[in-house]
Amino acid sequence: MPFVPTRFIHASNLRLDHQAQGVGAVSHESQTILEDCTLETFSHLIEACREYEIDFLLLSGNSFIADDFSIRARIALIEGFQKLAADQIQVFIVPGQHDPLSAWDLQYNWPANITFLSPQDRDVIDILRENETIATLQILGSAHRKYSQPLKLNQRNQLFNKQEERALSIGLIAANLPTDHSDTAGELTQAIPLSLSDEYLPAEWQSEESNDVSVDYLALCKGTQRHTFEMHPGVAHHPGTAQGLNFGEHEQNGVTLVTVGTEPQLEQRTLRLASVRWLVLKLQLQPETSRSHLIHLMQESLLSHQKGSHEKLWMVRWQLQGSGELFDSLRNFKHQGSLSNELALVVKERLPVGIEQSFYLQAKNSELPGTGSTLSQ
């Protein structure tokens, strides 16, 4: 199998039509955006697949939440996959904890470009383009199931290259783990030199007697946070979630565009496709801080973030720590609302996006839990 340049998108935790949590009271317009945000983000994902002319889309778990029984999620998947089929873009689906294979209704006549992979599968799949192998794909195991040939990450074969005449090899860990709630705009080229922590691997895969498995790109599925690990010289990667659904998921949402060119390393690029951004902004209030100065600080904090091209709504949580008369006054919902309205007017011209604000107050040097509130804009 000769080396062939290729490009694919890796996405995870789409959770189509699953609803946001911890929102509180918001405007009707914002509520509509929140209800549709995962579906809109998926639509942006399909557009990105076509725009970048990728060879295939890899979905590594929790594309929807089976317990939601969402008809809208099913319709979105079918329509999106049909668009990709029209452009001859393949889709490889690895079920997760919340979208088990049984929930995908395999009796349905899915488009021909769809391939479902079971955690029990061990066969190597050739990904073809015009009858030429551009990559191979293999399920290596799952975190909850013992695997007879564990992966040893510290003794990997060399990454694919032209001289080796070998196509890109992709390994998948179908880690059916609970989605945890661990907690920017545009696109980001990413290269994070980290070591792969044991917590992301099944215990039996950490043995010194593990066998080598040749993979160049190891697709992980754990939680909603993004992770990239150096594997000398390949990578292990989990894209996190394309669309955050609570304030605990405010960091680095997106999908990953992977380009395999003539260079020895993979190029990873984060695509920001979310329609809702969750922001946790922290400010310190001194006893002498005036209202006008606080408005100025809040304005600066908001404007330091650039609006993403797909973003319609920012869910903002102000974490204020301090003391003084102004700080104490903000324990009153009416004062919070007044401050929020004034700030919204100040930034309206420079920040063309809907904003919903909530407050979390913590007295300075206090060890007691803070006071939280949510209000509508």
Buried (B, 14 or more C-beta within 10 A) or exposed (E): BEBBEBBBBBBBBBBBBBBBEBBEEBEEEBBEBBEBBBBBBBBBBBBBBEEBEBBBBBBBBBBBBBEBEBEBBBEBBBEBBEBBBEEEBBBBBBBBBBBEBEBBEEEEEBBEBBBBBEBEBEEEBEBEBEEEBBBBBBBBBBBEEEBEEBBBBEEBBBBBBEEEEBBBBBBBBBBBBEBEBEBBBEBBEBEEEEEBEEEBBBEBBEEEEBEBBBBBBBBBBBBBBBBBBBBEEBBBBBBBBBBBBBBBBBBBBBBBBBBBEEEEEBBBBBBBBBBBBBBBBEBEBEEEBEBEEBBEBBBEBBEEBEBBEBBBBBBBBBBBBBBBEBBBBBEEEEBBBBBBEBBBEBBEEEBEBBBBBBBBBBBEEEEEEEEBBBBBB
